[in-house]
Amino acid sequence: MSKKSQCKSETDSKTDSELLKIRAHHLCCIQGFQGYGYSPAFVANMRAVISDLEALPSRLLKLVTVCDAICISCPSKRECTIQESVLSRRIRQMDLVVLEKLRLDDGTIVKADDAFGLINSKLNNASDVEEVCGTGKWRPKCLWYAQAVE
């Protein structure tokens, strides 16, 4: 059985409202977060999402390529939701790169701890991380990025 079907089959009975939607590239950002952000509301929301995942590592995630639980408090959310914006295309590309490297589809449902395990086993060299993060604004402050490119 492929990893894709294992992830989906565990949770076929779950509804979208029971799942935490997380952009695929945010699996990296969550691990490198140090408290910096676009605004105080964004930082508070990011901390809340991280706390939730630390408290419940088996929490079910739906990996997406659109605005998610973290984006809700982002000041750029409006621009990002316009699917033809340069920003939204660039960010979606980061998600698609992560999903491709994990060999998962947009919309895959997976336990949080399994998702982080996949990220850390499949994106574990400098070229992978560079491909995902590119010239992202938060690279210099991201602990996950720094650890991966050392």
Backbone torsions as a table, in degrees:
resi	resn	phi	psi	omega
1	MET	NA	133.6	-178.9
2	SER	-74.2	161.5	178.8
3	LYS	-60.3	-38.3	179.1
4	LYS	-57.1	-50.0	-176.6
5	SER	-71.5	-30.0	176.0
6	GLN	-63.0	-44.4	-178.4
7	CYS	-64.1	-46.1	-177.5
8	LYS	-68.3	-43.5	-171.6
9	SER	-67.7	-27.1	179.7
10	GLU	-64.9	-22.9	-167.4
11	THR	-133.1	22.6	-177.3
12	ASP	-56.6	-28.8	-176.1
13	SER	-85.7	-5.8	-178.5
14	LYS	-79.1	141.1	176.0
15	THR	-92.7	160.2	-179.4
16	ASP	-56.7	-32.8	-177.9
17	SER	-68.7	-19.4	179.9
18	GLU	-88.9	-9.0	-174.5
19	LEU	-101.8	147.5	172.7
20	LEU	-93.5	116.0	179.4
21	LYS	-81.3	126.0	-178.9
22	ILE	-132.4	127.8	173.5
23	ARG	-60.3	141.9	-177.4
24	ALA	-56.9	-42.8	-178.6
25	HIS	-70.8	-18.6	177.1
26	HIS	-68.6	-16.3	173.8
27	LEU	-62.3	-30.0	175.6
28	CYS	-78.8	-48.6	-176.5
29	CYS	-58.3	-40.7	-178.9
30	ILE	-58.3	-39.7	-177.4
31	GLN	-75.7	-19.9	-178.1
32	GLY	-105.8	1.3	-174.9
33	PHE	-66.1	133.1	179.4
34	GLN	-120.9	0.5	-180.0
35	GLY	111.4	2.4	175.9
36	TYR	-90.5	156.2	178.7
37	GLY	-175.2	-177.0	-175.9
38	TYR	-74.6	-24.9	-178.1
39	SER	-165.1	164.1	176.4
40	PRO	-59.2	-37.5	179.1
41	ALA	-65.7	-39.1	178.1
42	PHE	-62.9	-46.8	-179.3
43	VAL	-60.6	-44.9	179.8
44	ALA	-62.4	-41.8	179.6
45	ASN	-66.7	-42.2	179.1
46	MET	-61.0	-44.5	178.4
47	ARG	-61.0	-39.5	179.7
48	ALA	-65.2	-42.1	178.8
49	VAL	-63.9	-45.6	179.9
50	ILE	-62.5	-43.9	178.3
51	SER	-60.0	-41.7	178.2
52	ASP	-60.5	-44.5	-178.6
53	LEU	-70.5	-34.4	176.7
54	GLU	-68.9	-36.6	-179.5
55	ALA	-73.8	-29.4	-177.0
56	LEU	-136.6	75.8	-176.3
57	PRO	-63.7	-16.4	177.7
58	SER	-91.9	7.9	178.2
59	ARG	-54.5	136.9	179.8
60	LEU	-81.1	130.9	178.1
61	LEU	-113.5	145.5	168.8
62	LYS	-110.1	113.1	-178.3
63	LEU	-78.8	124.5	-173.0
64	VAL	-130.6	170.4	177.8
65	THR	-121.3	26.1	178.7
66	VAL	-132.5	178.3	179.8
67	CYS	-53.3	141.1	-173.4
68	ASP	-130.4	-163.0	-179.1
69	ALA	-63.7	-26.3	178.5
70	ILE	-82.4	-39.7	-178.0
71	CYS	-65.7	-21.4	-175.7
72	ILE	-49.0	-38.4	-176.7
73	SER	-101.6	11.4	-178.4
74	CYS	-81.1	130.8	178.2
75	PRO	-62.1	-21.5	179.5
76	SER	-91.6	7.0	-175.3
77	LYS	-54.8	-43.6	-177.8
78	ARG	-59.2	-47.5	179.4
79	GLU	-64.2	-38.2	-178.1
80	CYS	-66.8	-30.9	-178.2
81	THR	-78.7	-11.8	174.4
82	ILE	-81.7	103.3	-168.8
83	GLN	-58.8	-19.7	-179.1
84	GLU	-96.2	2.9	-179.2
85	SER	-72.9	152.7	177.6
86	VAL	-60.4	-43.0	180.0
87	LEU	-60.6	-47.2	-177.8
88	SER	-64.9	-37.8	178.2
89	ARG	-65.8	-42.1	-179.2
90	ARG	-64.4	-44.7	-178.7
91	ILE	-68.7	-41.3	178.1
92	ARG	-62.1	-36.5	178.3
93	GLN	-62.0	-37.4	176.6
94	MET	-61.0	-43.6	178.6
95	ASP	-62.1	-44.0	-178.2
96	LEU	-64.8	-37.2	177.4
97	VAL	-62.7	-45.4	179.4
98	VAL	-61.5	-48.3	-179.4
99	LEU	-60.2	-40.7	178.9
100	GLU	-63.0	-44.7	-179.4
101	LYS	-66.5	-30.5	177.4
102	LEU	-85.8	-8.7	-176.5
103	ARG	58.9	45.9	178.1
104	LEU	-123.6	159.6	178.1
105	ASP	-97.9	155.4	170.7
106	ASP	-57.2	129.5	-179.2
107	GLY	95.7	-1.8	178.6
108	THR	-61.2	139.4	177.9
109	ILE	-106.2	129.5	-174.8
110	VAL	-151.9	151.5	174.8
111	LYS	-68.4	144.5	-177.6
112	ALA	-55.3	-48.1	-177.4
113	ASP	-63.7	-34.7	176.1
114	ASP	-67.4	-40.0	179.7
115	ALA	-62.8	-44.4	179.4
116	PHE	-68.1	-35.6	175.7
117	GLY	-62.3	-42.4	177.3
118	LEU	-62.7	-47.1	-179.8
119	ILE	-56.0	-48.4	-174.9
120	ASN	-74.7	-19.7	176.6
121	SER	-93.1	-28.6	-175.9
122	LYS	-97.2	-26.8	178.3
123	LEU	-114.1	77.7	-171.4
124	ASN	-127.3	20.2	174.5
125	ASN	-137.9	163.1	-173.3
126	ALA	-58.3	-39.1	-177.4
127	SER	-67.8	-37.7	176.1
128	ASP	-61.8	-46.6	-177.1
129	VAL	-65.9	-42.3	177.0
130	GLU	-60.7	-39.9	-179.9
131	GLU	-64.0	-38.8	179.7
132	VAL	-75.5	-52.4	-170.7
133	CYS	-81.7	-25.6	179.3
134	GLY	51.5	-128.0	180.0
135	THR	-104.0	29.2	-176.8
136	GLY	-49.7	142.7	-176.9
137	LYS	-56.6	-33.4	-171.6
138	TRP	-94.9	0.5	-179.3
139	ARG	-49.9	-47.4	-177.0
140	PRO	-64.0	-19.7	-177.4
141	LYS	-108.1	1.9	-174.4
142	CYS	-91.0	116.9	179.7
143	LEU	-65.6	-37.6	-180.0
144	TRP	-64.5	-44.1	178.0
145	TYR	-61.9	-48.6	-178.0
146	ALA	-58.7	-44.1	-179.4
147	GLN	-66.4	-36.2	-175.8
148	ALA	-75.1	-29.1	-177.1
149	VAL	-96.9	-1.1	178.4
150	GLU	-64.2	NA	NA
